[in-house]
Amino acid sequence: MISIRNLRKSYGGIRALAGCDLEIAQPGIYGLIGPNGAGKTTLFDVMTGVTEPDAGKVLFDGRDVTRWPAHRLAAFGVARSFQECRVFPEFSCLENLLFGAREPESEALRLLRLINLDQYAQEPAANLSFGQRRLLEIVATFMARPRVLLLDEPAAGVNPALLELLLQFIRRMYQERPLLFVVVEHNMEFVMALASEIVVMHQGAVLERGTPEAIQASPRVMQAYLG
Amino acid sequence: MASRIALVVVLLLLFAVPALAQQQPYLLHVLILCCLYAIPAVGLNLMLGYTGLVSLGHMAFAGIGAYTFAVLMVDAKMPFWLALVLGVLAAGAGGAAIGAVCLRFRTHFFMIVTLAFGLMLFSVMNNWDDVTRGAAGFPGIPRPAPLGGFSFGPLQNFYYLALGAALVAFAVQWRVARSGFGRVLMALRQDERLARAKGVNAMLYKTAVFALGSAIAGLGGVLHVSFLRVAAPATFSLAESINAVLIVIVGGAGSLAGPALGALVFVGLPEYLRVASEWRLVVFGVLLVLIMLFAPQGLSGLIESAWRRVRR
């Protein structure tokens, strides 16, 4: 489904991606972890057309999509959420869900009910708490009926009660639509509970991959995190 | 319902002005100028208010429309209405071409590039003597040809033309604001990166609104020079472009009525402050500061919040 080949990207003297290779062949929930500066968000940005790589290739379903602009990738079925939580603040919650959506309004209302935001459907997103906005952003990504969904730190800034709701929501969505999820996350408890496979990045490349249990026991991963 | 009634009352009043002000040609003159300033402001409101594109060269596109119209009508002897349409189209095409360059830049860089294009176009109008007649202006531009036996020569009749054109511009703005296209423009203003991630081809939409805004400015430019009977570069200078931005912001960027309210304040107020003699621009400046201080959403925002209080 996803094939990342020898991806390179530098910002000045900083190598964010240093020959990154990654193959994901099956749908599933994949966790992408690594210390700060490991290149996770840069990898997301390159995969979603936000940033152009210096070298290397990105393939989705065998199609070379390297350097495709973000809007073309979105039309192809690649959806994402952002590290800094992005919603349209002046649009209502319902309008946020319907913008760029392929799903009907009835589905938007159902999804809002699942995350307990249905009573705020007509409320501008700016009036929601940060955690609620984060939920809204993630729910909105499902409305595009994507093939691949990339979630960048979905748990960041979300309180424990909403975090549990988010976990249940993503699991439910995966049961309903078994597509490919890639979740960048620093909250280890969250990502280990959610993902069936973990990919660890370090210094711009993939260091290790395996089940959550195997990753937690890996000396190389411990070394990368603890130095 | 109440807002619709208010709209109908305002429209009836606007149409009744020539009858009510038969002995006041000066009032009609000022109201015509209000309409002629409001039209380009509508175009800029689509760009600035709805899409977040702060163009500092907007009136130069009104100039493209006006000079195209003047050359076609006076030099090429083309009929008025055909020259008007071609002038509007030329402004739109100029907007699309120049917008495609300017829109590669963002934020203050975009503003600087639009300012530079505005200055360049002004320089062309001011110096290309063979075509534009240079700084002295392009004289001899006639008033519109009669339409169905209705002559636009008399001031009150030209008022109806200016009002009609302004209403068309506002109708276009209303239609855009309520369309899917308008939703995309508003999304781009709020968060362009998110809009792109949702599948919006930002460059395409921004170029389209730049072209549309410029075409509307072109309509204003054509009628302006037809009203004054001369196309002068000063009408499309940097100062006029800055005024257009202020009209939109004072009126209320991104609101339907904003350009009309802004034009009323910008054209009408200095005229009626003439009683303050040499202090009029100082008084006007103080009033603008007060409006911005107490109505950061512009006059339309102020009216909306007052209206909400009344309805509670």
Boltz contact constraints between the chains, C-beta under 6 A:
constraints:
  - contact:
      token1: [A, 70]
      token2: [B, 196]
      max_distance: 6.0
  - contact:
      token1: [A, 70]
      token2: [B, 197]
      max_distance: 6.0
  - contact:
      token1: [A, 71]
      token2: [B, 196]
      max_distance: 6.0
  - contact:
      token1: [A, 71]
      token2: [B, 199]
      max_distance: 6.0
  - contact:
      token1: [A, 71]
      token2: [B, 200]
      max_distance: 6.0
  - contact:
      token1: [A, 71]
      token2: [B, 201]
      max_distance: 6.0
  - contact:
      token1: [A, 74]
      token2: [B, 197]
      max_distance: 6.0
  - contact:
      token1: [A, 74]
      token2: [B, 199]
      max_distance: 6.0
  - contact:
      token1: [A, 75]
      token2: [B, 199]
      max_distance: 6.0
  - contact:
      token1: [A, 80]
      token2: [B, 197]
      max_distance: 6.0
  - contact:
      token1: [A, 86]
      token2: [B, 191]
      max_distance: 6.0
  - contact:
      token1: [A, 86]
      token2: [B, 194]
      max_distance: 6.0
  - contact:
      token1: [A, 88]
      token2: [B, 187]
      max_distance: 6.0
  - contact:
      token1: [A, 88]
      token2: [B, 190]
      max_distance: 6.0
  - contact:
      token1: [A, 90]
      token2: [B, 190]
      max_distance: 6.0
  - contact:
      token1: [A, 99]
      token2: [B, 198]
      max_distance: 6.0
  - contact:
      token1: [A, 100]
      token2: [B, 198]
      max_distance: 6.0
  - contact:
      token1: [A, 100]
      token2: [B, 199]
      max_distance: 6.0
